[in-house]
Amino acid sequence: MIKYLFEFFVKEEYKEEFKTEIDLLKKSAMSELGCVLFDYITVKNCFIIIEYWEDINSFNNHSRQENTLNFRKKVSNIILRKRIKYNLFQAD
């Protein structure tokens, strides 16, 4: 299983816009083959996104999906910074 934890720090005035976009991405990701979990929490202007994928191929396919690419494009100007907080590759 592949586990990721991303932090997106969003400009305060764009929090609702980011939330709308991440909700759309969550809906599409959860229907993708290999997605075990896709969820997020917010703390002030930080969105913490948790993703679990069956394997690296599933995650890579997700990364190339049109919805994922559209998300990246739409939020690129409203993010202050982004980082991968946790990235664990493990065999089950």
DRENTORKOL-3810 file (N, C-alpha, C; in nm, 4 decimals):
REM DRENTORKOL-3810
@n.u->0.0838; n.v->-0.1174; n.w->0.0000; ca.u->0.0000; ca.v->0.0000; ca.w->0.0000; c.u->0.0886; c.v->0.1242; c.w->0.0000
@n.u->0.0450; n.v->0.2256; n.w->-0.0714; ca.u->0.1163; ca.v->0.3531; ca.w->-0.0793; c.u->0.0355; c.v->0.4556; c.w->-0.0009
@n.u->0.1019; n.v->0.5274; n.w->0.0891; ca.u->0.0337; ca.v->0.6270; ca.w->0.1711; c.u->0.1020; c.v->0.7623; c.w->0.1541
@n.u->0.0202; n.v->0.8635; n.w->0.1290; ca.u->0.0709; ca.v->0.9998; ca.w->0.1156; c.u->-0.0049; c.v->1.0919; c.w->0.2087
@n.u->0.0648; n.v->1.1903; n.w->0.2583; ca.u->0.0031; ca.v->1.2984; ca.w->0.3324; c.u->0.0592; c.v->1.4282; c.w->0.2751
@n.u->-0.0272; n.v->1.5070; n.w->0.2140; ca.u->0.0120; ca.v->1.6343; ca.w->0.1536; c.u->-0.0403; c.v->1.7489; c.w->0.2385
@n.u->0.0347; n.v->1.8558; n.w->0.2463; ca.u->-0.0116; ca.v->1.9791; ca.w->0.3092; c.u->-0.0170; c.v->2.0880; c.w->0.2032
@n.u->-0.1316; n.v->2.1490; n.w->0.1910; ca.u->-0.1495; ca.v->2.2637; ca.w->0.1020; c.u->-0.1826; c.v->2.3848; c.w->0.1884
@n.u->-0.0975; n.v->2.4841; n.w->0.1845; ca.u->-0.1248; ca.v->2.6097; ca.w->0.2535; c.u->-0.1832; c.v->2.7053; c.w->0.1505
@n.u->-0.3070; n.v->2.7495; n.w->0.1779; ca.u->-0.3858; ca.v->2.8234; ca.w->0.0799; c.u->-0.4020; c.v->2.9675; c.w->0.1263
@n.u->-0.3996; n.v->3.0590; n.w->0.0301; ca.u->-0.4277; ca.v->3.1985; ca.w->0.0631; c.u->-0.5649; c.v->3.2062; c.w->0.1289
@n.u->-0.5703; n.v->3.2794; n.w->0.2390; ca.u->-0.6914; ca.v->3.2852; ca.w->0.3220; c.u->-0.8182; c.v->3.3143; c.w->0.2415
@n.u->-0.8103; n.v->3.4055; n.w->0.1496; ca.u->-0.9293; ca.v->3.4464; ca.w->0.0735; c.u->-0.9749; c.v->3.3421; c.w->-0.0293
@n.u->-0.8972; n.v->3.2353; n.w->-0.0470; ca.u->-0.9310; ca.v->3.1312; ca.w->-0.1446; c.u->-0.9630; c.v->2.9963; c.w->-0.0804
@n.u->-0.9836; n.v->2.9949; n.w->0.0495; ca.u->-1.0113; ca.v->2.8679; ca.w->0.1179; c.u->-1.1344; c.v->2.7970; c.w->0.0624
@n.u->-1.2420; n.v->2.8691; n.w->0.0398; ca.u->-1.3656; ca.v->2.8073; ca.w->-0.0102; c.u->-1.3470; c.v->2.7545; c.w->-0.1524
@n.u->-1.2749; n.v->2.8293; n.w->-0.2335; ca.u->-1.2475; ca.v->2.7835; ca.w->-0.3699; c.u->-1.1645; c.v->2.6553; c.w->-0.3681
@n.u->-1.0635; n.v->2.6508; n.w->-0.2829; ca.u->-0.9810; ca.v->2.5308; ca.w->-0.2727; c.u->-1.0650; c.v->2.4133; c.w->-0.2238
@n.u->-1.1494; n.v->2.4370; n.w->-0.1247; ca.u->-1.2348; ca.v->2.3309; ca.w->-0.0712; c.u->-1.3248; c.v->2.2740; c.w->-0.1808
@n.u->-1.3810; n.v->2.3599; n.w->-0.2622; ca.u->-1.4654; ca.v->2.3141; ca.w->-0.3735; c.u->-1.3860; c.v->2.2248; c.w->-0.4672
@n.u->-1.2653; n.v->2.2669; n.w->-0.5008; ca.u->-1.1816; ca.v->2.1901; ca.w->-0.5934; c.u->-1.1360; c.v->2.0577; c.w->-0.5329
@n.u->-1.1014; n.v->2.0576; n.w->-0.4054; ca.u->-1.0553; ca.v->1.9322; ca.w->-0.3440; c.u->-1.1721; c.v->1.8355; c.w->-0.3265
@n.u->-1.2917; n.v->1.8881; n.w->-0.3035; ca.u->-1.4093; ca.v->1.8002; ca.w->-0.2955; c.u->-1.4360; c.v->1.7317; c.w->-0.4294
@n.u->-1.4196; n.v->1.8042; n.w->-0.5389; ca.u->-1.4359; ca.v->1.7442; ca.w->-0.6725; c.u->-1.3301; c.v->1.6370; c.w->-0.6970
@n.u->-1.2066; n.v->1.6670; n.w->-0.6583; ca.u->-1.0979; ca.v->1.5704; ca.w->-0.6766; c.u->-1.1208; c.v->1.4466; c.w->-0.5898
@n.u->-1.1669; n.v->1.4670; n.w->-0.4680; ca.u->-1.1944; ca.v->1.3543; ca.w->-0.3776; c.u->-1.2989; c.v->1.2613; c.w->-0.4388
@n.u->-1.4045; n.v->1.3199; n.w->-0.4912; ca.u->-1.5118; ca.v->1.2396; ca.w->-0.5511; c.u->-1.4589; c.v->1.1550; c.w->-0.6670
@n.u->-1.3789; n.v->1.2154; n.w->-0.7531; ca.u->-1.3265; ca.v->1.1404; ca.w->-0.8676; c.u->-1.2219; c.v->1.0375; c.w->-0.8239
@n.u->-1.1361; n.v->1.0749; n.w->-0.7293; ca.u->-1.0305; ca.v->0.9830; ca.w->-0.6841; c.u->-1.0899; c.v->0.8580; c.w->-0.6202
@n.u->-1.1949; n.v->0.8750; n.w->-0.5412; ca.u->-1.2551; ca.v->0.7605; ca.w->-0.4722; c.u->-1.3169; c.v->0.6599; c.w->-0.5693
@n.u->-1.3417; n.v->0.7020; n.w->-0.6917; ca.u->-1.3966; ca.v->0.6092; ca.w->-0.7910; c.u->-1.2872; c.v->0.5448; c.w->-0.8762
@n.u->-1.1627; n.v->0.5847; n.w->-0.8553; ca.u->-1.0523; ca.v->0.5309; ca.w->-0.9345; c.u->-1.0083; c.v->0.3945; c.w->-0.8815
@n.u->-0.9692; n.v->0.3102; n.w->-0.9744; ca.u->-0.9175; ca.v->0.1787; ca.w->-0.9399; c.u->-0.7920; c.v->0.1934; c.w->-0.8543
@n.u->-0.7899; n.v->0.1263; n.w->-0.7417; ca.u->-0.6714; ca.v->0.1279; ca.w->-0.6560; c.u->-0.6764; c.v->0.2297; c.w->-0.5434
@n.u->-0.7772; n.v->0.3169; n.w->-0.5419; ca.u->-0.7875; ca.v->0.4149; ca.w->-0.4333; c.u->-0.8513; c.v->0.3484; c.w->-0.3122
@n.u->-0.7778; n.v->0.3485; n.w->-0.2021; ca.u->-0.8272; ca.v->0.2912; ca.w->-0.0774; c.u->-0.8884; c.v->0.4018; c.w->0.0091
@n.u->-0.8250; n.v->0.5176; n.w->0.0108; ca.u->-0.8717; ca.v->0.6306; ca.w->0.0908; c.u->-0.8259; c.v->0.7604; c.w->0.0262
@n.u->-0.9137; n.v->0.8577; n.w->0.0229; ca.u->-0.8786; ca.v->0.9938; ca.w->-0.0181; c.u->-0.9652; c.v->1.0850; c.w->0.0672
@n.u->-0.9016; n.v->1.1576; n.w->0.1584; ca.u->-0.9773; ca.v->1.2453; ca.w->0.2482; c.u->-0.8880; c.v->1.3619; c.w->0.2889
@n.u->-0.9481; n.v->1.4573; n.w->0.3594; ca.u->-0.8697; ca.v->1.5717; ca.w->0.4039; c.u->-0.9308; c.v->1.6309; c.w->0.5298
@n.u->-0.8477; n.v->1.7057; n.w->0.5996; ca.u->-0.8918; ca.v->1.7882; ca.w->0.7112; c.u->-0.8341; c.v->1.9275; c.w->0.6889
@n.u->-0.8927; n.v->2.0254; n.w->0.7560; ca.u->-0.8405; ca.v->2.1615; ca.w->0.7459; c.u->-0.8055; c.v->2.2134; c.w->0.8843
@n.u->-0.6972; n.v->2.2880; n.w->0.8879; ca.u->-0.6551; ca.v->2.3595; ca.w->1.0077; c.u->-0.6177; c.v->2.4995; c.w->0.9613
@n.u->-0.7050; n.v->2.5944; n.w->0.9924; ca.u->-0.6912; ca.v->2.7321; ca.w->0.9456; c.u->-0.6841; c.v->2.7323; c.w->0.7929
@n.u->-0.5734; n.v->2.7754; n.w->0.7373; ca.u->-0.5626; ca.v->2.7798; ca.w->0.5908; c.u->-0.4801; c.v->2.6632; c.w->0.5347
@n.u->-0.4663; n.v->2.5582; n.w->0.6141; ca.u->-0.3915; ca.v->2.4397; ca.w->0.5709; c.u->-0.4877; c.v->2.3234; c.w->0.5468
@n.u->-0.4795; n.v->2.2667; n.w->0.4286; ca.u->-0.5558; ca.v->2.1471; ca.w->0.3941; c.u->-0.4594; c.v->2.0295; c.w->0.3977
@n.u->-0.4899; n.v->1.9332; n.w->0.4803; ca.u->-0.4061; ca.v->1.8140; ca.w->0.4928; c.u->-0.4798; c.v->1.7005; c.w->0.4227
@n.u->-0.4201; n.v->1.6516; n.w->0.3160; ca.u->-0.4840; ca.v->1.5507; ca.w->0.2318; c.u->-0.4170; c.v->1.4158; c.w->0.2568
@n.u->-0.4997; n.v->1.3175; n.w->0.2840; ca.u->-0.4523; ca.v->1.1824; ca.w->0.3121; c.u->-0.4959; c.v->1.0925; c.w->0.1971
@n.u->-0.3992; n.v->1.0249; n.w->0.1369; ca.u->-0.4291; ca.v->0.9345; ca.w->0.0254; c.u->-0.3640; c.v->0.7989; c.w->0.0517
@n.u->-0.4418; n.v->0.6927; n.w->0.0349; ca.u->-0.3919; ca.v->0.5554; ca.w->0.0396; c.u->-0.4240; c.v->0.4924; c.w->-0.0949
@n.u->-0.3236; n.v->0.4333; n.w->-0.1559; ca.u->-0.3386; ca.v->0.3667; ca.w->-0.2855; c.u->-0.2877; c.v->0.2244; c.w->-0.2741
@n.u->-0.3499; n.v->0.1344; n.w->-0.3479; ca.u->-0.3110; ca.v->-0.0068; ca.w->-0.3432; c.u->-0.1651; c.v->-0.0276; c.w->-0.3802
@n.u->-0.1178; n.v->0.0480; n.w->-0.4794; ca.u->0.0213; ca.v->0.0334; ca.w->-0.5244; c.u->0.0638; c.v->0.1598; c.w->-0.5988
@n.u->0.1903; n.v->0.1656; n.w->-0.6355; ca.u->0.2449; ca.v->0.2850; ca.w->-0.7008; c.u->0.1814; c.v->0.3078; c.w->-0.8372
@n.u->0.1450; n.v->0.2010; n.w->-0.9076; ca.u->0.0798; ca.v->0.2177; ca.w->-1.0376; c.u->-0.0544; c.v->0.2875; c.w->-1.0240
@n.u->-0.1306; n.v->0.2530; n.w->-0.9221; ca.u->-0.2592; ca.v->0.3191; ca.w->-0.8969; c.u->-0.2391; c.v->0.4672; c.w->-0.8711
@n.u->-0.1399; n.v->0.4991; n.w->-0.7875; ca.u->-0.1126; ca.v->0.6404; ca.w->-0.7590; c.u->-0.0675; c.v->0.7137; c.w->-0.8848
@n.u->0.0209; n.v->0.6526; n.w->-0.9615; ca.u->0.0678; ca.v->0.7169; ca.w->-1.0847; c.u->-0.0462; c.v->0.7388; c.w->-1.1837
@n.u->-0.1356; n.v->0.6421; n.w->-1.1957; ca.u->-0.2520; ca.v->0.6591; ca.w->-1.2834; c.u->-0.3390; c.v->0.7741; c.w->-1.2355
@n.u->-0.3590; n.v->0.7837; n.w->-1.1053; ca.u->-0.4353; ca.v->0.8949; ca.w->-1.0478; c.u->-0.3695; c.v->1.0287; c.w->-1.0825
@n.u->-0.2381; n.v->1.0331; n.w->-1.0733; ca.u->-0.1645; ca.v->1.1576; ca.w->-1.0998; c.u->-0.1797; c.v->1.2047; c.w->-1.2437
@n.u->-0.2110; n.v->1.1118; n.w->-1.3342; ca.u->-0.2249; ca.v->1.1470; ca.w->-1.4764; c.u->-0.3702; c.v->1.1683; c.w->-1.5191
@n.u->-0.4638; n.v->1.1471; n.w->-1.4280; ca.u->-0.6045; ca.v->1.1634; ca.w->-1.4617; c.u->-0.6356; c.v->1.3104; c.w->-1.4919
@n.u->-0.7294; n.v->1.3317; n.w->-1.5825; ca.u->-0.7681; ca.v->1.4676; ca.w->-1.6213; c.u->-0.8142; c.v->1.5493; c.w->-1.5002
@n.u->-0.8907; n.v->1.4870; n.w->-1.4102; ca.u->-0.9387; ca.v->1.5599; ca.w->-1.2918; c.u->-0.8236; c.v->1.6046; c.w->-1.2023
@n.u->-0.7223; n.v->1.5215; n.w->-1.1887; ca.u->-0.6062; ca.v->1.5578; ca.w->-1.1078; c.u->-0.5284; c.v->1.6702; c.w->-1.1729
@n.u->-0.5074; n.v->1.6616; n.w->-1.3034; ca.u->-0.4356; ca.v->1.7671; ca.w->-1.3749; c.u->-0.5131; c.v->1.8988; c.w->-1.3696
@n.u->-0.6446; n.v->1.8927; n.w->-1.3818; ca.u->-0.7274; ca.v->2.0137; ca.w->-1.3726; c.u->-0.7197; c.v->2.0749; c.w->-1.2334
@n.u->-0.7213; n.v->1.9905; n.w->-1.1314; ca.u->-0.7085; ca.v->2.0392; ca.w->-0.9940; c.u->-0.5779; c.v->2.1163; c.w->-0.9776
@n.u->-0.4697; n.v->2.0566; n.w->-1.0200; ca.u->-0.3385; ca.v->2.1221; ca.w->-1.0063; c.u->-0.3365; c.v->2.2582; c.w->-1.0760
@n.u->-0.3936; n.v->2.2618; n.w->-1.1943; ca.u->-0.3958; ca.v->2.3868; ca.w->-1.2707; c.u->-0.4814; c.v->2.4929; c.w->-1.2009
@n.u->-0.5996; n.v->2.4529; n.w->-1.1558; ca.u->-0.6924; ca.v->2.5485; ca.w->-1.0948; c.u->-0.6420; c.v->2.6052; c.w->-0.9632
@n.u->-0.5700; n.v->2.5276; n.w->-0.8848; ca.u->-0.5277; ca.v->2.5749; ca.w->-0.7528; c.u->-0.3850; c.v->2.6299; c.w->-0.7510
@n.u->-0.3154; n.v->2.6228; n.w->-0.8618; ca.u->-0.1740; ca.v->2.6622; ca.w->-0.8627; c.u->-0.1510; c.v->2.8061; c.w->-0.8176
@n.u->-0.2440; n.v->2.8956; n.w->-0.8456; ca.u->-0.2252; ca.v->3.0367; ca.w->-0.8095; c.u->-0.2805; c.v->3.0736; c.w->-0.6727
@n.u->-0.3447; n.v->2.9805; n.w->-0.6061; ca.u->-0.4021; ca.v->3.0135; ca.w->-0.4749; c.u->-0.3293; c.v->2.9426; c.w->-0.3609
@n.u->-0.2285; n.v->2.8665; n.w->-0.3950; ca.u->-0.1494; ca.v->2.7945; ca.w->-0.2945; c.u->-0.0283; c.v->2.8785; c.w->-0.2554
@n.u->-0.0082; n.v->2.8922; n.w->-0.1263; ca.u->0.1123; ca.v->2.9586; ca.w->-0.0773; c.u->0.2308; c.v->2.8637; c.w->-0.0822
@n.u->0.2056; n.v->2.7395; n.w->-0.0402; ca.u->0.3086; ca.v->2.6355; ca.w->-0.0506; c.u->0.2440; c.v->2.4987; c.w->-0.0345
@n.u->0.3156; n.v->2.3984; n.w->-0.0821; ca.u->0.2691; ca.v->2.2603; ca.w->-0.0743; c.u->0.3886; c.v->2.1735; c.w->-0.0377
@n.u->0.3619; n.v->2.0709; n.w->0.0404; ca.u->0.4702; ca.v->1.9771; ca.w->0.0689; c.u->0.4135; c.v->1.8389; c.w->0.0967
@n.u->0.4954; n.v->1.7421; n.w->0.0652; ca.u->0.4626; ca.v->1.6046; ca.w->0.1012; c.u->0.5172; c.v->1.5849; c.w->0.2415
@n.u->0.4277; n.v->1.5661; n.w->0.3315; ca.u->0.4667; ca.v->1.5515; ca.w->0.4714; c.u->0.5096; c.v->1.4091; c.w->0.5028
@n.u->0.4472; n.v->1.3140; n.w->0.4351; ca.u->0.4710; ca.v->1.1744; ca.w->0.4679; c.u->0.4517; c.v->1.0913; c.w->0.3434
@n.u->0.5425; n.v->1.0070; n.w->0.3144; ca.u->0.5362; ca.v->0.9243; ca.w->0.1960; c.u->0.5918; c.v->0.7879; c.w->0.2341
@n.u->0.5023; n.v->0.6911; n.w->0.2450; ca.u->0.5450; ca.v->0.5585; ca.w->0.2908; c.u->0.5089; c.v->0.4537; c.w->0.1879
@n.u->0.6081; n.v->0.3811; n.w->0.1429; ca.u->0.5871; ca.v->0.2684; ca.w->0.0545; c.u->0.6055; c.v->0.1435; c.w->0.1385
@n.u->0.5038; n.v->0.0616; n.w->0.1450; ca.u->0.5164; ca.v->-0.0594; ca.w->0.2259; c.u->0.4469; c.v->-0.1758; c.w->0.1581
@n.u->0.4959; n.v->-0.2902; n.w->0.1845; ca.u->0.4330; ca.v->-0.4126; ca.w->0.1328; c.u->0.3374; c.v->-0.4637; c.w->0.2379
@n.u->0.2245; n.v->-0.5132; n.w->0.1917; ca.u->0.1267; ca.v->-0.5712; ca.w->0.2845; c.u->0.1440; c.v->-0.7201; c.w->0.2941
END
